[in-house]
Amino acid sequence: VARRGMTLADVFEVASRQVKLEPGQTREDWINQRLMRRKNPGDNFLVELSDGRWIDVRESRTEDGGIVGTYTDVTEIKSSEVSLAQAIEGKERAIGELQAVLDAIDYGVLILDADTRVRLSNQAVRNMWKPAAWEADTAETGQSPTIRQLLEVHRKSGTFKVADDDWQEFVEKPSPV
């Protein structure tokens, strides 16, 4: 509890009892770091409290040399960030497991998105298609190739012997499964 006559170090000592300290960090370390930040306000920073809440601290110097600070509870945002990170980690793990299953299949498997870009493929497909086909669009755009781009690379290499007049129909015609 703040009271008249307390120094800033006293205030930070009281606050340090509510802060979740980093491993190996002492209360004195935290107080000294906090005093240094207060002397040189600038970038905002986050403080995790021992009850799990997160506070965004923003302090800046005023024109007359004073310091103005805002302290915003961002616990919900931090919680959302953690949930999102866990979801992404779970998605990446699931994709890795799916990739392992796909690579164990002897025949080619392609999974395409709505724009016919390759989302997933197995090793059998990658062995059938020339590496240049996979790298064709990726190098320029950072996106995986579309099925049409893969077909075009193979057309130019002579894999598909289709006359120019028949190419459009060949590409657009669904193949029997």
BELGI-V263847 format. One record per residue. N is the residue number from 1. RES is the residue in one letter. SS is DSSP state (H for helix, E for strand, L for the rest). BURIAL is b if it has 9 or more other ideal C-beta (glycine too) atoms within 8 Angstrom, else e. Layout:
# BELGI-V263847
[[N/RES/SS/BURIAL] [N/RES/SS/BURIAL]]
This chain:
# BELGI-V263847
[[1/V/L/e] [2/A/L/e] [3/R/L/e] [4/R/L/e] [5/G/L/e] [6/M/L/b] [7/T/L/e] [8/L/H/e] [9/A/H/e] [10/D/H/e] [11/V/H/b] [12/F/H/b] [13/E/H/b] [14/V/H/b] [15/A/H/b] [16/S/H/b] [17/R/L/e] [18/Q/L/e] [19/V/E/b] [20/K/L/e] [21/L/L/b] [22/E/L/e] [23/P/L/e] [24/G/L/e] [25/Q/L/e] [26/T/L/e] [27/R/H/b] [28/E/H/e] [29/D/H/b] [30/W/H/b] [31/I/H/b] [32/N/H/e] [33/Q/H/e] [34/R/H/b] [35/L/H/b] [36/M/H/e] [37/R/H/b] [38/R/H/b] [39/K/H/e] [40/N/L/e] [41/P/L/b] [42/G/L/e] [43/D/L/e] [44/N/L/e] [45/F/E/e] [46/L/E/b] [47/V/E/e] [48/E/E/e] [49/L/E/b] [50/S/L/e] [51/D/L/e] [52/G/L/e] [53/R/L/e] [54/W/E/b] [55/I/E/b] [56/D/E/b] [57/V/E/b] [58/R/E/b] [59/E/E/b] [60/S/E/b] [61/R/E/e] [62/T/L/e] [63/E/L/e] [64/D/L/e] [65/G/L/e] [66/G/L/e] [67/I/E/b] [68/V/E/e] [69/G/E/b] [70/T/E/e] [71/Y/E/e] [72/T/E/e] [73/D/E/e] [74/V/L/b] [75/T/H/b] [76/E/H/e] [77/I/H/e] [78/K/H/b] [79/S/H/e] [80/S/H/e] [81/E/H/e] [82/V/H/e] [83/S/H/e] [84/L/H/e] [85/A/H/e] [86/Q/H/e] [87/A/H/e] [88/I/H/e] [89/E/H/e] [90/G/H/e] [91/K/H/e] [92/E/H/e] [93/R/H/e] [94/A/H/e] [95/I/H/b] [96/G/H/e] [97/E/H/e] [98/L/H/b] [99/Q/H/b] [100/A/H/e] [101/V/H/e] [102/L/H/b] [103/D/H/b] [104/A/L/e] [105/I/L/b] [106/D/L/e] [107/Y/L/e] [108/G/L/e] [109/V/L/b] [110/L/E/b] [111/I/E/e] [112/L/E/b] [113/D/L/e] [114/A/L/e] [115/D/L/e] [116/T/L/e] [117/R/E/b] [118/V/E/b] [119/R/E/e] [120/L/E/b] [121/S/E/b] [122/N/L/b] [123/Q/H/e] [124/A/H/b] [125/V/H/b] [126/R/H/b] [127/N/H/e] [128/M/H/e] [129/W/L/b] [130/K/L/b] [131/P/H/e] [132/A/H/e] [133/A/H/b] [134/W/H/b] [135/E/H/e] [136/A/H/b] [137/D/H/b] [138/T/H/b] [139/A/H/e] [140/E/H/e] [141/T/H/e] [142/G/L/e] [143/Q/L/e] [144/S/L/e] [145/P/L/b] [146/T/E/b] [147/I/H/b] [148/R/H/e] [149/Q/H/b] [150/L/H/b] [151/L/H/b] [152/E/H/e] [153/V/H/b] [154/H/H/b] [155/R/H/b] [156/K/H/e] [157/S/H/e] [158/G/L/e] [159/T/L/e] [160/F/L/e] [161/K/L/e] [162/V/L/e] [163/A/L/e] [164/D/H/e] [165/D/H/e] [166/D/H/e] [167/W/H/b] [168/Q/H/e] [169/E/H/e] [170/F/H/b] [171/V/H/e] [172/E/H/e] [173/K/L/e] [174/P/L/e] [175/S/L/e] [176/P/L/e] [177/V/L/e]]
